[in-house]
Amino acid sequence: MMRYPSTLAAGLIAILGIGQASAEEHAPNPPRQKWSFAGVFGKFDEAQLQRGFQVYKEVCSNCHSMKLVRFRNLAEEGGPGFSAAQVKALAETYQVKEENDKGEVVDRPGRAADGFPPMYPNEKAAAAAHGGKAPPDFSVLAKARTYERGFPAFVFDALPLTGYSEQGVDYIHALLNGYGDAPEGKEVPDGVYYNKYYPQGQVIAMPPPISDGAVTYPKNDKGEPVVPETTDQYAKDVAAFMAWAAEPHMMARKALGFQVILFLILLSGLLYYVKKQIWKPLGGEVHGLQPELHKTF
């Protein structure tokens, strides 16, 4: 009869051992960053979104598409804050493929209503150019990527006023900063790179996409960059831009949510007042009913 507890104990030890080994192979959780758009009252920083778009345009767009974003979105409220004229001029620098009246595919200058044209004609061509796997589209990547924070952190993330849903941008920022030399004993096959925060074995096919000084930011009156031209800053800016691309109407949604909550609070107060007025003539006896009414029931 004693063999069953022994077998159970052995099974638990084996499971815990496997779990521990698996945990050791996993990448560490990305460190949490401070984002202007985090929280209930957060909002996007226009200057940061403009810098993030510059990083995307000059670096990331060479591989990654952004099919769900239109040029005109860049001029919409709550976004990077470009003017309509700037958007029109930007769109015209791109060539967009279109069928003419004869059914021929021709190139024409982009318009504000067009989406960002992809670097490759189709996914197979993109995969062929990148070792068999097409780079992911940037449109909603900031929402698609996340990680588990575990207990009790995830409980605090779910709180109404202090909720935190920026794990995706934390991951993007960490990934762009996670390249480096592999630790001793870690084998990195040829053709891939070590990245501390990449969840699949900490080896990634994408080479380091950006480095210090790769993008020249606008200068201030003294001729100095408005922010540091470092990998860390580039990563923060492009991650913020990707967060906006994934949810361009975030600020309007938050404003509407706040208005709805305020309305519900006022409505609750009004309903409570009405309830008090309706039951007041009954004298406020036990359960709001007079003794005569109790006898009736």
Stockholm file with secondary structure:
# STOCKHOLM 1.0

chainA/1-297         MMRYPSTLAAGLIAILGIGQASAEEHAPNPPRQKWSFAGVFGKFDEAQLQRGFQVYKEVCSNCHSMKLVRFRNLAEEGGPGFSAAQVKALAETYQVKEENDKGEVVDRPGRAADGFPPMYPNEKAAAAAHGGKAPPDFSVLAKARTYERGFPAFVFDALPLTGYSEQGVDYIHALLNGYGDAPEGKEVPDGVYYNKYYPQGQVIAMPPPISDGAVTYPKNDKGEPVVPETTDQYAKDVAAFMAWAAEPHMMARKALGFQVILFLILLSGLLYYVKKQIWKPLGGEVHGLQPELHKTF
#=GR chainA/1-297 SS CTHHHHHHHHHHHHHHHHHHHHHHHSCCCCCCCCCTTCSTTCCCCHHHHHHHHHHHHHTGGGTCCCTTCBGGGGGSTTSSCCCHHHHHHHHHTSEEEEECTTSCEEEEECCTTSBCCCSSSSHHHHHHHTTTCCCCCSTTHHHHCCCCCCTTHHHHHTSTTTCCCCHHHHHHHHHHHCBCCCCTTCCCCTTCEEBTTCTTTTEESSCCCCCTTSSCCCBCTTSCBSSCCSHHHHHHHHHHHHHHHHCTTHHHHHHHHHHHHHHHHHHHHHHHHHHHHHHGGGTSCGGGCCHHHHHHC
#=GC SS_cons         CTHHHHHHHHHHHHHHHHHHHHHHHSCCCCCCCCCTTCSTTCCCCHHHHHHHHHHHHHTGGGTCCCTTCBGGGGGSTTSSCCCHHHHHHHHHTSEEEEECTTSCEEEEECCTTSBCCCSSSSHHHHHHHTTTCCCCCSTTHHHHCCCCCCTTHHHHHTSTTTCCCCHHHHHHHHHHHCBCCCCTTCCCCTTCEEBTTCTTTTEESSCCCCCTTSSCCCBCTTSCBSSCCSHHHHHHHHHHHHHHHHCTTHHHHHHHHHHHHHHHHHHHHHHHHHHHHHHGGGTSCGGGCCHHHHHHC
//
